[in-house]
Amino acid sequence: MNTARKILIVDDDKMNRLLLNTILSRMSYYVSEAFDGIDCLEKAVSLCPDLILMDVKMPGMDGLDVTRQLKNNDETKNIPVLIISAHDQLPERVRAVEAGAEDFLSKPVEQIILKAKVKSLLKIKEYNDNIHNYQKKLEKEVEKKTVSLKQALDDLQSASDKLRLYSMDTILRLSQAAEYRDTETGEHIQRIGYYIHAIGKALSLSAQEIETFQYASPMHDVGKIGIPDQILMKPGPLNESEWKIMKQHTIIGGKILSGSDSGILKTAEAIALTHHEKWNGCGYPYKLKGLDIPMAGRITAIADVFDALTSKRPYKKAFSVEKAFDIMAEERGKSFDPELIDAFFSIKKEIAEIRNTHNLDHTAPLKWSELTSPQQSSGASLP
């Protein structure tokens, strides 16, 4: 054990260094010497001794100044320092402790005391080294485990994201199944999702709210799967009894989507039930009014009506974007939540671009320039 221990003797007196070197070498320690403070600081870094024996009175920096610098250096601060001084008064010992020294030895040096202090300080150094090495080992293990855990979490998140995308793809495809019976393409439900996303951003909704509304909205008309074809695809206006049946698609959709623990499906249920409710309470199926209508239903209503107005249906031709905006403006505070419709109008250009980009109605592309010259409303009723 001793042969592995390195001791650095720091003293400007050659004879003192020789005396200490002789004593410690006989104890089988590896001994090095430094003749002043600068030499000590350099060798403390290069040799990494296990113990430094430090004389106090030296030219240039004294032993206490050298000790302070050693203790302020991360590379040398853990090396124990044994101060050796010709002054044995209490103030001298206090200054040594304040400088950071671990122990104090007075001159002339007594071998038995020197040997005892050296052995004691080396044992403390060995103990501290073991603690330090164990801490480093733990840190590496923690780092390794952290990297492993992060990778596992990343893999889990990736799997979760893929599962979510697969779920959304399934929802979209099932929603399209209902829309195809209504002569609509999947573009209709995708456009509604894009409109809702844009309106949500204009309202400064949270990313989570926007995502939930956007992914739930494709299921707004899933209840149409329960409406007879002769009503759903009738080319002309519906009579009173047919209209009563058509309005049931909201109830049917709500029942199809009810009972799920999924947040998206719960929102989809609310949308299916309430996207035909009106701000003034004249909608269906429950004649809800104002804020009693869920936010998801109020936003979807705006997106759905705009897309219906600008799309060709069995019972109507497609209105221009400008015309659709005019019609919807008249319904502010009637069919639509004033705050939400204002947000919708604040992003007209973005809404028109969405309609142009996802336009499969085989009509001429919609242009933003069409919105710069307002026209009179025809008084057409909302779908």
Secondary structure, 3 states (H helix, E strand, C coil): CHHHCEEEEECCCHHHHHHHHHHHHCCCCEEEEECCHHHHHHHHHHHCCCEEEEECCCCCCCHHHHHHHHHCCCCCCCCCEEEEECCCCHHHHHHHHHHCCCEEEECCCCHHHHHHHHHHHHHHHHHHHHHHHHHHHHHHHHHHHHHHHHHHHHHHHHHHHHHHHHHHHHHHHHHHHHHHCCCCCHHHHHHHHHHHHHHHHHCCCCHHHHHHHHHHHHHCCHHHHHCCHHHHCCCCCCCHHHHHHHCHHHHHHHHHHCCCCCHHHHHHHHHHHHCCCCCCCCCCCCCCCHHHCCHHHHHHHHHHHHHHHCCCECCECCCCHHHHHHHHHHCECCCECHHHHHHHHCCHHHHHHHHHHCCCCCCCCCCHHHHHCCCCCCCCCCC
